[in-house]
Amino acid sequence: MSRLKKLFPFNAEQTINILSEFGPLITMFVVNAIAGIEAGTWALLITTGIAIGVMFYMFHRPPIFPLIASGVTIVFGAMTIITGDPMWVQIKVTIFNALFAVFLIGGLIIKHNFFKFVFHETFHYTDEGWNKFTWSFALFFIFTAIANEYVRQTYLDDHLYRILGYTMNGVNVWILFKIAIILPMSMLYAWVLTRTLQKYRLPDPPPHTGTG
């Protein structure tokens, strides 16, 4: 395994999935600081749409998980624009992550592993590996839902706060939390989990050579 692969074990699809989640948030952070929440939310929606287009162009198929997450972002972002209340785009993370965690755990209980179903053609692990992977991410989603709700409730959008020497409103504190804490934490968690799961990895199947 190359040194670069050891340091950054994510493939092209995983990398684009990460960028599609946090790229629009970074854009929203900058635009919201300059022009306010409505312009910031429009920036979020536009860049999310661009991210979906890039994923379709790169992989020539619907990227199921990021497509679901992006679709939910668009719905809740639209609610923020319609109502003028940033609560909708903020609470989306709490609702989506909590429901998705319940969905993953429910699938494990009934012996239908969602991640194995979606990614089995890309990644090849034993059933034990897939189950550990899914349980780990379900718990991580629960943690991020709780953390998101704590920050949303603590830092209110109509208040100003002094953070790292800068004055910003509650929405930008929330976005900064997502970018500066959740993003690196998510990447570190995924990196550690990917390395840990190597012991459950199965040999890649031979390429399909049929002519039919």
MIDOSE-1310 file (N, C-alpha, C; in nm, 2 decimals, decimal comma, always signed):
residues 212
msrl	+0,08/-0,12/+0,00/+0,00/+0,00/+0,00/+0,09/+0,12/+0,00; +0,06/+0,22/-0,09/+0,14/+0,34/-0,10/+0,13/+0,43/+0,03; +0,23/+0,52/+0,05/+0,22/+0,61/+0,16/+0,10/+0,70/+0,15; +0,07/+0,75/+0,03/-0,05/+0,83/+0,01/-0,18/+0,76/+0,05
kklf	-0,19/+0,63/+0,01/-0,31/+0,55/+0,03/-0,32/+0,53/+0,18; -0,21/+0,51/+0,25/-0,22/+0,49/+0,40/-0,27/+0,62/+0,47; -0,23/+0,73/+0,42/-0,27/+0,86/+0,48/-0,41/+0,90/+0,44; -0,45/+0,87/+0,32/-0,58/+0,90/+0,27/-0,64/+0,78/+0,20
pfna	-0,71/+0,69/+0,27/-0,75/+0,56/+0,22/-0,88/+0,57/+0,15; -0,94/+0,69/+0,11/-1,07/+0,70/+0,05/-1,05/+0,70/-0,10; -1,14/+0,63/-0,17/-1,14/+0,62/-0,31/-1,21/+0,75/-0,37; -1,22/+0,76/-0,50/-1,27/+0,88/-0,57/-1,42/+0,90/-0,52
eqti	-1,50/+0,79/-0,52/-1,64/+0,81/-0,48/-1,65/+0,86/-0,34; -1,57/+0,80/-0,25/-1,58/+0,85/-0,11/-1,54/+1,00/-0,09; -1,43/+1,03/-0,17/-1,38/+1,17/-0,16/-1,49/+1,27/-0,21; -1,55/+1,24/-0,32/-1,66/+1,32/-0,38/-1,78/+1,33/-0,29
nils	-1,81/+1,22/-0,22/-1,92/+1,22/-0,13/-1,89/+1,31/-0,01; -1,77/+1,31/+0,04/-1,73/+1,41/+0,15/-1,74/+1,55/+0,10; -1,69/+1,58/-0,02/-1,69/+1,71/-0,07/-1,83/+1,76/-0,10; -1,92/+1,67/-0,14/-2,06/+1,71/-0,17/-2,13/+1,74/-0,05
efgp	-2,09/+1,69/+0,07/-2,16/+1,71/+0,19/-2,11/+1,85/+0,25; -1,98/+1,87/+0,25/-1,92/+1,99/+0,32/-1,89/+2,11/+0,23; -1,87/+2,08/+0,10/-1,85/+2,19/+0,00/-1,96/+2,30/+0,01; -2,09/+2,25/-0,01/-2,20/+2,35/+0,00/-2,20/+2,42/+0,14
litm	-2,17/+2,35/+0,25/-2,17/+2,42/+0,38/-2,06/+2,53/+0,38; -1,95/+2,50/+0,33/-1,84/+2,61/+0,33/-1,89/+2,73/+0,25; -1,95/+2,70/+0,13/-2,00/+2,81/+0,05/-2,11/+2,89/+0,13; -2,20/+2,82/+0,20/-2,30/+2,88/+0,27/-2,24/+2,97/+0,38
fvvn	-2,14/+2,92/+0,45/-2,07/+2,99/+0,56/-2,02/+3,13/+0,51; -1,95/+3,13/+0,39/-1,89/+3,25/+0,34/-2,00/+3,35/+0,29; -2,10/+3,30/+0,22/-2,21/+3,38/+0,16/-2,29/+3,44/+0,28; -2,32/+3,35/+0,38/-2,41/+3,40/+0,49/-2,34/+3,51/+0,56
aiag	-2,20/+3,50/+0,58/-2,13/+3,61/+0,65/-2,13/+3,74/+0,57; -2,14/+3,73/+0,44/-2,13/+3,85/+0,36/-2,27/+3,91/+0,33; -2,37/+3,82/+0,30/-2,49/+3,87/+0,25/-2,62/+3,82/+0,33; -2,60/+3,75/+0,44/-2,72/+3,71/+0,51/-2,76/+3,56/+0,49
ieag	-2,86/+3,52/+0,57/-2,90/+3,38/+0,57/-2,97/+3,34/+0,44; -3,06/+3,43/+0,38/-3,13/+3,39/+0,26/-3,03/+3,37/+0,14; -2,94/+3,46/+0,12/-2,83/+3,44/+0,02/-2,75/+3,32/+0,05; -2,72/+3,30/+0,18/-2,64/+3,18/+0,22/-2,71/+3,05/+0,19
twal	-2,84/+3,05/+0,21/-2,92/+2,93/+0,18/-2,93/+2,90/+0,03; -2,95/+3,01/-0,05/-2,95/+3,00/-0,19/-2,81/+2,94/-0,24; -2,70/+2,98/-0,18/-2,57/+2,93/-0,21/-2,56/+2,78/-0,18; -2,62/+2,75/-0,07/-2,62/+2,60/-0,03/-2,70/+2,52/-0,13
litt	-2,82/+2,57/-0,17/-2,90/+2,49/-0,27/-2,83/+2,48/-0,40; -2,77/+2,59/-0,45/-2,71/+2,59/-0,58/-2,59/+2,50/-0,58; -2,51/+2,51/-0,48/-2,39/+2,42/-0,48/-2,42/+2,28/-0,45; -2,53/+2,25/-0,38/-2,58/+2,11/-0,36/-2,62/+2,06/-0,50
giai	-2,69/+2,14/-0,58/-2,73/+2,09/-0,71/-2,61/+2,06/-0,80; -2,51/+2,15/-0,79/-2,39/+2,13/-0,87/-2,32/+2,00/-0,82; -2,32/+1,98/-0,69/-2,25/+1,85/-0,64/-2,32/+1,73/-0,69; -2,46/+1,73/-0,70/-2,53/+1,62/-0,75/-2,50/+1,60/-0,90
gvmf	-2,49/+1,71/-0,98/-2,45/+1,70/-1,12/-2,31/+1,64/-1,14; -2,22/+1,68/-1,05/-2,08/+1,63/-1,06/-2,08/+1,48/-1,03; -2,16/+1,44/-0,93/-2,16/+1,30/-0,90/-2,22/+1,21/-1,01; -2,32/+1,26/-1,07/-2,38/+1,19/-1,19/-2,28/+1,18/-1,30
ymfh	-2,21/+1,29/-1,33/-2,11/+1,30/-1,44/-1,99/+1,20/-1,41; -1,95/+1,20/-1,28/-1,83/+1,12/-1,25/-1,86/+0,97/-1,25; -1,98/+0,93/-1,20/-2,01/+0,79/-1,18/-2,11/+0,73/-1,28; -2,18/+0,82/-1,35/-2,28/+0,77/-1,45/-2,39/+0,69/-1,39
rppi	-2,42/+0,72/-1,26/-2,53/+0,65/-1,20/-2,57/+0,73/-1,07; -2,70/+0,70/-1,02/-2,74/+0,78/-0,91/-2,66/+0,74/-0,78; -2,59/+0,83/-0,72/-2,51/+0,80/-0,60/-2,61/+0,80/-0,48; -2,66/+0,68/-0,44/-2,77/+0,67/-0,36/-2,77/+0,75/-0,23
fpli	-2,67/+0,72/-0,14/-2,66/+0,79/-0,01/-2,65/+0,94/-0,02; -2,54/+0,99/-0,10/-2,53/+1,14/-0,11/-2,65/+1,20/-0,18; -2,72/+1,13/-0,27/-2,83/+1,18/-0,34/-2,95/+1,20/-0,24; -2,97/+1,10/-0,15/-3,07/+1,12/-0,05/-3,04/+1,23/+0,04
asgv	-2,92/+1,24/+0,09/-2,88/+1,35/+0,18/-2,89/+1,49/+0,11; -2,85/+1,50/-0,02/-2,86/+1,62/-0,09/-3,01/+1,66/-0,11; -3,09/+1,56/-0,14/-3,24/+1,59/-0,16/-3,30/+1,64/-0,04; -3,26/+1,59/+0,08/-3,32/+1,64/+0,21/-3,27/+1,78/+0,23
tivf	-3,14/+1,81/+0,20/-3,08/+1,94/+0,21/-3,16/+2,04/+0,13; -3,20/+2,00/+0,01/-3,27/+2,09/-0,08/-3,41/+2,12/-0,02; -3,48/+2,02/+0,03/-3,61/+2,04/+0,08/-3,61/+2,13/+0,20; -3,52/+2,11/+0,30/-3,51/+2,19/+0,42/-3,45/+2,33/+0,39
gamt	-3,36/+2,34/+0,29/-3,31/+2,47/+0,25/-3,42/+2,55/+0,19; -3,51/+2,49/+0,11/-3,62/+2,56/+0,05/-3,72/+2,61/+0,16; -3,74/+2,53/+0,27/-3,82/+2,57/+0,38/-3,76/+2,70/+0,45; -3,63/+2,70/+0,46/-3,56/+2,82/+0,52/-3,59/+2,94/+0,43
iitg	-3,58/+2,93/+0,30/-3,61/+3,04/+0,21/-3,75/+3,09/+0,22; -3,84/+2,99/+0,22/-3,99/+3,02/+0,22/-4,03/+3,09/+0,35; -3,98/+3,04/+0,46/-4,02/+3,09/+0,59/-3,92/+3,20/+0,65; -3,80/+3,21/+0,59/-3,70/+3,31/+0,64/-3,64/+3,26/+0,77
dpmw	-3,66/+3,14/+0,81/-3,61/+3,09/+0,94/-3,50/+2,99/+0,91; -3,38/+3,02/+0,96/-3,27/+2,93/+0,94/-3,28/+2,80/+1,02; -3,38/+2,79/+1,11/-3,39/+2,67/+1,19/-3,41/+2,55/+1,10; -3,48/+2,56/+0,98/-3,51/+2,45/+0,90/-3,38/+2,38/+0,84
vqik	-3,29/+2,46/+0,79/-3,17/+2,41/+0,74/-3,07/+2,35/+0,84; -3,09/+2,41/+0,97/-3,01/+2,36/+1,08/-3,06/+2,23/+1,13; -3,19/+2,22/+1,15/-3,25/+2,10/+1,22/-3,26/+1,98/+1,12; -3,24/+2,01/+0,99/-3,23/+1,90/+0,89/-3,12/+1,80/+0,94
vtif	-3,01/+1,84/+0,99/-2,90/+1,75/+1,03/-2,95/+1,66/+1,14; -3,02/+1,72/+1,24/-3,06/+1,65/+1,35/-3,16/+1,54/+1,31; -3,26/+1,58/+1,23/-3,37/+1,49/+1,19/-3,31/+1,38/+1,10; -3,24/+1,42/+1,00/-3,18/+1,32/+0,90/-3,09/+1,22/+0,97
nalf	-3,00/+1,27/+1,05/-2,90/+1,18/+1,11/-2,97/+1,08/+1,21; -3,06/+1,14/+1,29/-3,13/+1,05/+1,39/-3,22/+0,95/+1,32; -3,29/+0,99/+1,21/-3,38/+0,89/+1,14/-3,29/+0,79/+1,07; -3,18/+0,83/+1,01/-3,10/+0,74/+0,94/-3,03/+0,64/+1,03
avfl	-3,00/+0,68/+1,15/-2,94/+0,59/+1,25/-3,05/+0,48/+1,29; -3,17/+0,53/+1,31/-3,28/+0,43/+1,34/-3,30/+0,34/+1,22; -3,29/+0,39/+1,10/-3,31/+0,31/+0,98/-3,20/+0,20/+0,97; -3,07/+0,24/+1,00/-2,96/+0,15/+0,99/-2,98/+0,04/+1,10
iggl	-3,01/+0,08/+1,22/-3,03/-0,02/+1,33/-3,14/-0,11/+1,30; -3,25/-0,06/+1,25/-3,37/-0,14/+1,22/-3,33/-0,25/+1,11; -3,25/-0,20/+1,01/-3,21/-0,30/+0,91/-3,12/-0,41/+0,97; -3,04/-0,38/+1,06/-2,95/-0,48/+1,13/-3,04/-0,58/+1,21
iikh	-3,14/-0,53/+1,27/-3,23/-0,61/+1,35/-3,30/-0,71/+1,27; -3,34/-0,67/+1,15/-3,42/-0,76/+1,06/-3,33/-0,83/+0,95; -3,19/-0,82/+0,98/-3,09/-0,89/+0,89/-3,09/-0,83/+0,75; -3,11/-0,70/+0,73/-3,10/-0,64/+0,60/-3,00/-0,52/+0,62
nffk	-2,87/-0,54/+0,59/-2,77/-0,44/+0,61/-2,77/-0,34/+0,49; -2,81/-0,22/+0,52/-2,82/-0,12/+0,42/-2,69/-0,09/+0,34; -2,58/-0,07/+0,42/-2,46/-0,04/+0,36/-2,41/-0,16/+0,27; -2,43/-0,28/+0,31/-2,39/-0,39/+0,23/-2,47/-0,40/+0,10
fvfh	-2,60/-0,37/+0,11/-2,68/-0,36/-0,01/-2,64/-0,26/-0,11; -2,60/-0,14/-0,06/-2,56/-0,03/-0,14/-2,42/-0,04/-0,20; -2,33/-0,09/-0,11/-2,19/-0,08/-0,15/-2,12/-0,21/-0,18; -2,20/-0,32/-0,18/-2,13/-0,45/-0,19/-2,06/-0,47/-0,32
etfh	-2,09/-0,40/-0,43/-2,02/-0,41/-0,55/-1,89/-0,33/-0,55; -1,88/-0,23/-0,46/-1,76/-0,15/-0,45/-1,66/-0,20/-0,34; -1,72/-0,24/-0,22/-1,64/-0,29/-0,11/-1,68/-0,43/-0,08; -1,58/-0,51/-0,04/-1,61/-0,65/-0,02/-1,56/-0,69/+0,12
ytde	-1,66/-0,71/+0,21/-1,63/-0,74/+0,35/-1,71/-0,86/+0,39; -1,67/-0,93/+0,50/-1,75/-1,04/+0,56/-1,87/-0,98/+0,62; -1,97/-1,06/+0,65/-2,10/-1,01/+0,71/-2,06/-0,95/+0,84; -1,97/-1,00/+0,92/-1,93/-0,95/+1,05/-1,87/-0,81/+1,03
gwnk	-1,79/-0,79/+0,92/-1,74/-0,66/+0,89/-1,84/-0,56/+0,86; -1,94/-0,60/+0,77/-2,04/-0,51/+0,73/-2,13/-0,47/+0,85; -2,16/-0,56/+0,94/-2,24/-0,53/+1,06/-2,17/-0,44/+1,15; -2,03/-0,46/+1,18/-1,96/-0,37/+1,26/-1,95/-0,23/+1,20
ftws	-1,93/-0,22/+1,07/-1,93/-0,09/+1,00/-2,06/-0,02/+1,01; -2,17/-0,09/+1,00/-2,31/-0,03/+1,01/-2,34/+0,02/+1,15; -2,31/-0,07/+1,25/-2,34/-0,03/+1,38/-2,25/+0,09/+1,42; -2,13/+0,10/+1,38/-2,04/+0,21/+1,41/-2,10/+0,34/+1,35
falf	-2,14/+0,34/+1,23/-2,19/+0,46/+1,16/-2,33/+0,50/+1,22; -2,41/+0,40/+1,26/-2,54/+0,43/+1,33/-2,51/+0,51/+1,46; -2,42/+0,46/+1,54/-2,39/+0,53/+1,66/-2,33/+0,67/+1,63; -2,24/+0,68/+1,53/-2,18/+0,81/+1,49/-2,29/+0,91/+1,45
fift	-2,39/+0,86/+1,37/-2,50/+0,95/+1,33/-2,58/+0,99/+1,45; -2,60/+0,91/+1,55/-2,67/+0,95/+1,67/-2,59/+1,06/+1,75; -2,46/+1,04/+1,76/-2,38/+1,13/+1,82/-2,38/+1,27/+1,75; -2,37/+1,27/+1,62/-2,37/+1,40/+1,55/-2,51/+1,46/+1,55
aian	-2,62/+1,38/+1,56/-2,75/+1,44/+1,57/-2,76/+1,52/+1,70; -2,72/+1,45/+1,81/-2,72/+1,52/+1,95/-2,63/+1,64/+1,95; -2,51/+1,63/+1,90/-2,42/+1,74/+1,90/-2,48/+1,86/+1,81; -2,54/+1,83/+1,70/-2,59/+1,93/+1,61/-2,71/+2,00/+1,69
eyvr	-2,79/+1,93/+1,76/-2,90/+1,99/+1,83/-2,86/+2,08/+1,94; -2,75/+2,03/+2,01/-2,69/+2,11/+2,12/-2,64/+2,24/+2,07; -2,57/+2,24/+1,96/-2,51/+2,37/+1,91/-2,63/+2,46/+1,86; -2,73/+2,40/+1,79/-2,84/+2,48/+1,73/-2,92/+2,54/+1,85
qtyl	-2,94/+2,47/+1,96/-3,02/+2,53/+2,07/-2,93/+2,63/+2,15; -2,80/+2,61/+2,15/-2,72/+2,70/+2,24/-2,69/+2,83/+2,17; -2,66/+2,82/+2,04/-2,62/+2,94/+1,96/-2,73/+2,99/+1,87; -2,81/+3,09/+1,92/-2,93/+3,13/+1,85/-2,90/+3,22/+1,73
ddhl	-2,98/+3,21/+1,62/-2,95/+3,28/+1,50/-2,96/+3,43/+1,51; -3,04/+3,48/+1,61/-3,06/+3,63/+1,63/-2,96/+3,69/+1,73; -2,86/+3,61/+1,77/-2,76/+3,66/+1,87/-2,63/+3,66/+1,81; -2,54/+3,75/+1,86/-2,40/+3,76/+1,82/-2,31/+3,70/+1,92
yril	-2,21/+3,63/+1,88/-2,12/+3,56/+1,97/-1,97/+3,59/+1,92; -1,88/+3,59/+2,02/-1,74/+3,61/+2,00/-1,67/+3,48/+2,00; -1,63/+3,43/+1,88/-1,57/+3,30/+1,86/-1,43/+3,32/+1,79; -1,33/+3,28/+1,86/-1,19/+3,28/+1,81/-1,15/+3,42/+1,76
gytm	-1,20/+3,52/+1,84/-1,17/+3,66/+1,80/-1,26/+3,73/+1,70; -1,36/+3,65/+1,65/-1,45/+3,71/+1,55/-1,59/+3,71/+1,61; -1,66/+3,81/+1,56/-1,81/+3,82/+1,60/-1,89/+3,76/+1,49; -1,98/+3,67/+1,53/-2,06/+3,60/+1,42/-2,19/+3,56/+1,49
ngvn	-2,30/+3,55/+1,40/-2,43/+3,51/+1,46/-2,43/+3,36/+1,48; -2,55/+3,32/+1,54/-2,56/+3,18/+1,57/-2,55/+3,08/+1,45; -2,60/+3,13/+1,34/-2,60/+3,04/+1,22/-2,46/+3,01/+1,18; -2,38/+3,12/+1,17/-2,24/+3,10/+1,13/-2,16/+3,02/+1,24
vwil	-2,20/+3,03/+1,36/-2,13/+2,95/+1,47/-2,16/+2,80/+1,44; -2,29/+2,78/+1,40/-2,33/+2,64/+1,37/-2,26/+2,59/+1,25; -2,25/+2,67/+1,14/-2,18/+2,63/+1,02/-2,03/+2,60/+1,05; -1,97/+2,69/+1,13/-1,83/+2,68/+1,17/-1,81/+2,55/+1,24
fkia	-1,91/+2,51/+1,33/-1,90/+2,39/+1,41/-1,90/+2,27/+1,31; -1,99/+2,28/+1,21/-1,99/+2,17/+1,11/-1,86/+2,16/+1,03; -1,80/+2,27/+0,99/-1,68/+2,27/+0,91/-1,56/+2,23/+0,99; -1,54/+2,30/+1,11/-1,42/+2,29/+1,18/-1,41/+2,17/+1,28
iilp	-1,53/+2,12/+1,31/-1,53/+2,01/+1,41/-1,59/+1,88/+1,35; -1,71/+1,89/+1,29/-1,77/+1,77/+1,24/-1,70/+1,72/+1,11; -1,66/+1,81/+1,02/-1,59/+1,76/+0,90/-1,46/+1,68/+0,94; -1,36/+1,74/+1,01/-1,24/+1,66/+1,04/-1,27/+1,54/+1,13
msml	-1,37/+1,55/+1,22/-1,40/+1,43/+1,30/-1,46/+1,32/+1,21; -1,54/+1,36/+1,11/-1,60/+1,26/+1,03/-1,50/+1,19/+0,94; -1,40/+1,27/+0,89/-1,30/+1,21/+0,81/-1,20/+1,13/+0,89; -1,17/+1,17/+1,01/-1,09/+1,09/+1,10/-1,16/+0,96/+1,14
yawv	-1,29/+0,97/+1,17/-1,36/+0,85/+1,20/-1,37/+0,75/+1,09; -1,40/+0,80/+0,97/-1,41/+0,72/+0,85/-1,27/+0,65/+0,82; -1,16/+0,73/+0,84/-1,03/+0,68/+0,82/-0,99/+0,56/+0,91; -1,02/+0,59/+1,04/-1,00/+0,48/+1,14/-1,08/+0,36/+1,11
ltrt	-1,21/+0,38/+1,08/-1,30/+0,27/+1,06/-1,25/+0,19/+0,93; -1,21/+0,26/+0,83/-1,17/+0,20/+0,70/-1,04/+0,11/+0,73; -0,95/+0,16/+0,81/-0,83/+0,09/+0,84/-0,87/-0,04/+0,93; -0,96/-0,02/+1,03/-1,00/-0,13/+1,11/-1,06/-0,24/+1,04
lqky	-1,14/-0,20/+0,93/-1,22/-0,30/+0,86/-1,14/-0,38/+0,76; -1,01/-0,35/+0,75/-0,93/-0,42/+0,65/-0,92/-0,57/+0,69; -0,93/-0,60/+0,82/-0,91/-0,74/+0,86/-1,04/-0,82/+0,82; -1,15/-0,75/+0,78/-1,27/-0,82/+0,74/-1,28/-0,82/+0,59
rlpd	-1,18/-0,77/+0,52/-1,19/-0,76/+0,38/-1,18/-0,89/+0,30; -1,26/-0,91/+0,20/-1,26/-1,03/+0,12/-1,18/-1,00/-0,01; -1,12/-1,10/-0,07/-1,06/-1,08/-0,20/-1,16/-1,02/-0,30; -1,11/-0,93/-0,39/-1,20/-0,88/-0,49/-1,24/-0,99/-0,59
ppph	-1,36/-0,99/-0,63/-1,40/-1,10/-0,73/-1,34/-1,08/-0,86; -1,32/-1,18/-0,94/-1,26/-1,16/-1,07/-1,34/-1,08/-1,16; -1,29/-1,00/-1,25/-1,37/-0,92/-1,34/-1,46/-1,01/-1,43; -1,57/-0,95/-1,46/-1,67/-1,02/-1,55/-1,62/-1,03/-1,69
tgtg	-1,61/-1,15/-1,75/-1,56/-1,16/-1,88/-1,65/-1,22/-1,98; -1,78/-1,24/-1,93/-1,88/-1,30/-2,02/-1,91/-1,21/-2,15; -1,95/-1,28/-2,25/-1,98/-1,21/-2,38/-2,12/-1,21/-2,41; -2,20/-1,26/-2,32/-2,35/-1,27/-2,35/-2,42/-1,14/-2,32
